[in-house]
Amino acid sequence: MPKRSKKYCVYPGCLNYALPGKNYCENHVKKTVRQRDTRPSPSKRGYGRQWQKVRERVLREYGIPRERWHLYDVDHEPPYDPAVEPDHTKYLLTPRLHAEHSRKTAKYDGGFGRKRQ
């Protein structure tokens, strides 16, 4: 069996050799393993079937065609906190395009499980 030649680590800017049978060196092999999302499931965070019904109603009221619903998220104002008020209907609900909603959530609402500033 022919001996394999060494190959470089594919991590950007790294000049070390990759581990045998791997694409990364020992310094970078751990950095490539995706971190698992540790947040509870959406239904445990308050986004179960009741939320789906409220979301559908909001999108319908704003006149968004059903075939475009997958492009939208419904934003809570103030940010949703089931410990304070679990009833979604008591919030101001506004449809936003997914990217816009993600940007707002991350910037202003302490989003995606991070603490508010």
C-alpha positions as CSV (number, residue, x, y, z in Angstrom):
1,M,0.0,0.0,0.0
2,P,1.5,3.4,-1.0
3,K,2.3,5.8,1.8
4,R,0.1,8.9,1.9
5,S,1.9,12.2,1.7
6,K,1.3,14.7,4.4
7,K,-1.3,17.4,3.8
8,Y,-1.7,20.8,5.3
9,C,-4.4,21.8,7.8
10,V,-7.3,23.4,5.9
11,Y,-7.9,26.0,8.7
12,P,-7.3,29.5,7.1
13,G,-3.8,30.6,7.6
14,C,-2.6,27.4,9.3
15,L,0.7,25.9,8.1
16,N,0.7,22.8,10.3
17,Y,0.1,19.3,8.9
18,A,-3.3,17.7,9.3
19,L,-3.8,14.7,11.4
20,P,-3.8,11.4,9.5
21,G,-7.2,10.9,7.9
22,K,-8.4,14.4,8.9
23,N,-8.5,17.8,7.3
24,Y,-7.3,19.7,10.4
25,C,-4.2,19.8,12.6
26,E,-4.5,19.0,16.3
27,N,-4.8,22.7,17.1
28,H,-7.8,23.2,14.9
29,V,-9.7,19.9,14.9
30,K,-11.6,20.9,18.1
31,K,-12.6,24.3,16.7
32,T,-14.3,22.7,13.8
33,V,-16.8,20.7,15.9
34,R,-20.1,22.6,15.9
35,Q,-21.3,23.7,19.2
36,R,-24.7,22.2,20.0
37,D,-27.6,24.6,20.7
38,T,-28.3,24.3,24.4
39,R,-31.5,26.3,24.4
40,P,-34.7,24.5,25.2
41,S,-37.0,23.5,22.4
42,P,-39.3,26.2,20.9
43,S,-42.4,24.7,22.5
44,K,-40.7,24.8,25.9
45,R,-39.8,28.5,25.3
46,G,-43.5,29.3,24.7
47,Y,-43.7,28.8,20.9
48,G,-46.0,25.8,20.7
49,R,-49.3,25.3,18.8
50,Q,-51.0,28.3,20.5
51,W,-48.2,30.5,19.2
52,Q,-48.6,29.1,15.7
53,K,-52.3,30.1,15.8
54,V,-51.5,33.6,16.9
55,R,-48.7,33.9,14.3
56,E,-51.1,32.8,11.5
57,R,-53.7,35.4,12.7
58,V,-51.1,38.2,12.7
59,L,-49.8,37.4,9.2
60,R,-53.4,37.2,7.9
61,E,-54.3,40.5,9.5
62,Y,-51.3,42.2,7.8
63,G,-52.4,40.8,4.4
64,I,-49.3,38.7,3.8
65,P,-50.1,36.0,1.3
66,R,-49.9,32.5,2.7
67,E,-47.2,31.4,0.2
68,R,-44.9,34.1,1.7
69,W,-45.4,33.3,5.4
70,H,-42.2,31.2,5.5
71,L,-40.3,34.5,4.9
72,Y,-41.6,36.2,8.0
73,D,-41.2,36.1,11.7
74,V,-43.6,37.8,14.1
75,D,-41.9,40.2,16.5
76,H,-43.0,40.8,20.1
77,E,-42.8,44.3,21.5
78,P,-41.5,44.3,24.3
79,P,-39.4,41.1,23.9
80,Y,-41.3,37.9,24.7
81,D,-40.7,36.6,28.3
82,P,-43.0,33.8,29.3
83,A,-42.1,34.3,33.0
84,V,-43.5,37.8,32.9
85,E,-46.4,37.3,30.5
86,P,-47.0,34.0,28.7
87,D,-50.0,35.2,26.7
88,H,-48.7,36.2,23.2
89,T,-51.8,38.3,22.5
90,K,-50.9,40.8,25.2
91,Y,-47.8,41.9,23.2
92,L,-47.6,44.2,20.2
93,L,-47.0,41.8,17.4
94,T,-45.5,42.9,14.1
95,P,-44.5,40.7,11.1
96,R,-40.9,41.3,10.0
97,L,-38.8,39.6,7.4
98,H,-36.6,36.9,9.0
99,A,-33.3,38.7,8.5
100,E,-34.7,41.9,9.9
101,H,-36.2,40.2,12.9
102,S,-32.9,38.3,13.6
103,R,-30.9,41.5,13.4
104,K,-33.3,43.3,15.8
105,T,-33.4,40.4,18.2
106,A,-29.7,40.2,18.4
107,K,-29.1,43.9,18.7
108,Y,-31.9,45.1,21.0
109,D,-33.5,42.2,22.7
110,G,-30.5,40.3,24.0
111,G,-31.5,37.7,21.5
112,F,-31.0,34.0,21.0
113,G,-30.4,33.2,24.7
114,R,-27.9,35.9,25.4
115,K,-28.4,38.4,28.2
116,R,-29.7,41.9,27.5
117,Q,-27.3,44.7,27.8
